Each structure stands twice: as C-alpha cells, then as structure tokens.
Amino acid sequence: MAVIHFAPLQGYTDSVYREAHARIFGGVDAYYTPFVRIEKGGFRNKDLRDIARDGSERAHVVPQLIASTPDEFRLIARLFQEHGYREADINLGCPFPMQVRAHRGSGLLPYPEEAGSLLRTIEEFPDISFSVKTRLGWERADESFALLSLLNKLPLKHITLHPRLGIQQYKGAIDWEGFARFYEGCELPLYYNGDVAGLEAIRGVKERFPGLAGIMLGRGLLASPWLAAECVSGQLLTADERRDKLVLFHASLMDEYAARLEGGEHQLLAKMKTIWDYLLPEADKRLRKKVLKSASLTSYQSAVKELLSL
Ligand SMILES: Cc1cc2nc3c(=O)[nH]c(=O)nc-3n(C[C@H](O)[C@H](O)[C@H](O)COP(=O)(O)O)c2cc1C
C-alpha cells in the first residue's frame, strides 16, 4: 500500500483527463493541476477553465501555482480561494526556460532570499493548506539543502521532491544520494517523484525510504493508467480488465474533448494523439505509428481499435 499522487503534466493532465482517470482507474489520492501562472498581468483562460469545478467532480484536485513574487503568489492564491480550494501546491521545480528566466519554478532555487519571501506569503492564507513541489536545485543540489531549514519551519502539508537538477530537465540520472540527504533533513511529510514506472519501482522506493508519506507518479501513470489502482489494491488487473478500462477511458476522453474543443475534427484529432505520447509504450510499434499518423478521426479510431486488439 502506498499513497499515490498524480503529478501535474502540462498538456496532459487537464481536468478532462483527471476526471476520466479518477472515474475509470482511480487509486490516486490527489491530482495536481498543471501550474497556473500570471501572464501579461492576468490569468490564461485555459488555466481558468482547468481549475473550474461544479461540485460533481470525482478527482481530489489540488491546484498548483507558479510565481516569482509575493504579488503574483497572492493573485493566484486568491483565485484558488474564490474557487473554493483549501489546498494548493507551490511549484519550485519547473525547468522550462521561460519560467526559469522569470525566477519561477527551479529558477528560484539559486535565490534563497527570493524563494523565502515567496514561501512566507503562505502565512497570509491561513485557510489554505500549502504543499511544495521542488527539485534538488537549478544547477547544484545544495540549493535545495540551503532551503530546507526554511521549508522545515513553514506550516506546509508536505513536500514533493524530484531528485534532478533543473538543467537536466526530465532526463539523465536520478540523484539518489541527493534524495537521501534531503530525506534525512526533511522534517515535513515527504513524497518521492521521478521515473517510477511500475509496481517493482514503487516497492523499491518504499523499501529504501520507509519514512516517505507517499509517491507522486507522472509519466509512469500516463503510460500505465491502472498503476495506482493496482498499487493501492495490491492486485493486478487482468489483460482483459486493463483493456476494458482503457476502452472506456479512451471513449470518455474523446467524448469530453469533442464537447469542449471548438476547433473541430482537426483539433480533436491532435489532442487525442497527444495521449499516445506516453500511453502503452510497449504496444506494437507499427500500430502505434498508425495511430500517430492517422489523418482523420475515422482512421484514428480504427487504428486505436487495432492497437487495443478489439
Ligand atoms: C510534459 C511535462 C509537463 C509537466 N508539467 C508540470 C507542471 O505543470 N507542474 C509541475 O510541477 N511539474 C510538471 N512536470 C513535471 C512532472 O510533474 C514530474 O515532476 C516529472 O515528470 C517527473 O516525474 P515522472 O518521472 O514520474 O514523470 C511536467 C513534466 C512533463 C514531462
């Protein structure tokens, strides 16, 4: 048994995806939204749509913010409050160059004073329970160790640590020693995140770090959406069960995106193809290619049918 959180993945884990996943696969304790940011002084409509809710949601959603200054932080935290959220996650790990240059995400890690004043803004929002998602540093692991004494003093719900540097983006070696050092010094509940793609890997992380509060899965769950449910129940789904759920999941995504996207067939096709960036990496290469190359929704649907052997 492990507590599993679904990582935020910009472009993938939007509200449609989160809801369909929670309804059909489940096993996830919390789903994080891709980060909400201030752009040209305001919010993006896309972000506003993604955090909107009507009370009928199945997924337990935690909205995430990225900010470089207390003013930006306040604007976004107030938005979350207006939408009735009582939890929020602070992104201190994003390595995207645009964000890093603006001293956001992992771009803030080399600047402990700026990071400190941003983080202390949580004290102005006592009705929101904040967590932090971070990395070991932008270019040196000791950036996060320097921040740890401040983090330990803040009333945070938990920290999620991805043990890479910002300059590595999402590739290259995981720094297990760095994670171990952070784990030793961290007095708050800690979640591990990074490259965990199967039950064996989940077990391995839990055994090595028994004091963890849980594990956050990203690409591993996009690849095998049943992974959290299997981990939590301790029971593997049969190949048929997995396929039945995948068929439902795929149909649900298609229906919901069709209802929301206004750009017609072309936009829907492009959106559906992105699911296959990560889903079922072990599937037959030729059939995957057929899905990704399909030029119409009809050919896409028949390629998916073939891939799922329906
Ligand atoms: C395409 C993509 C988009 C991402 N978007 C976000 C994001 O909005 N917020 C965030 O905190 N992390 C984001 N991440 C990082 C993931 O949440 C996660 O930390 C990373 O993928 C490592 O975990 P994994 O190996 O389990 O995928 C993103 C990663 C990818 C690959």
The ligand as an ORCA input file, in Angstrom:
! r2SCAN-3c Opt
* xyz 0 1
  C       5.319     17.499    -20.396
  C       5.523     17.739    -18.911
  C       4.797     18.741    -18.274
  C       4.985     18.981    -16.905
  N       4.242     19.967    -16.277
  C       4.428     20.189    -14.949
  C       3.666     21.173    -14.234
  O       2.801     21.870    -14.765
  N       3.925     21.335    -12.903
  C       4.876     20.585    -12.252
  O       5.062     20.740    -11.050
  N       5.576     19.634    -12.894
  C       5.379     19.419    -14.216
  N       6.081     18.433    -14.832
  C       6.946     17.555    -14.034
  C       6.180     16.326    -13.554
  O       5.151     16.694    -12.659
  C       7.123     15.325    -12.826
  O       7.746     16.010    -11.775
  C       8.197     14.789    -13.769
  O       7.621     14.335    -14.984
  C       8.958     13.644    -13.108
  O       8.087     12.623    -12.680
  P       7.813     11.283    -13.578
  O       9.171     10.725    -13.932
  O       7.018     10.398    -12.671
  O       7.089     11.736    -14.802
  C       5.921     18.202    -16.180
  C       6.642     17.193    -16.840
  C       6.460     16.951    -18.186
  C       7.249     15.852    -18.848
*
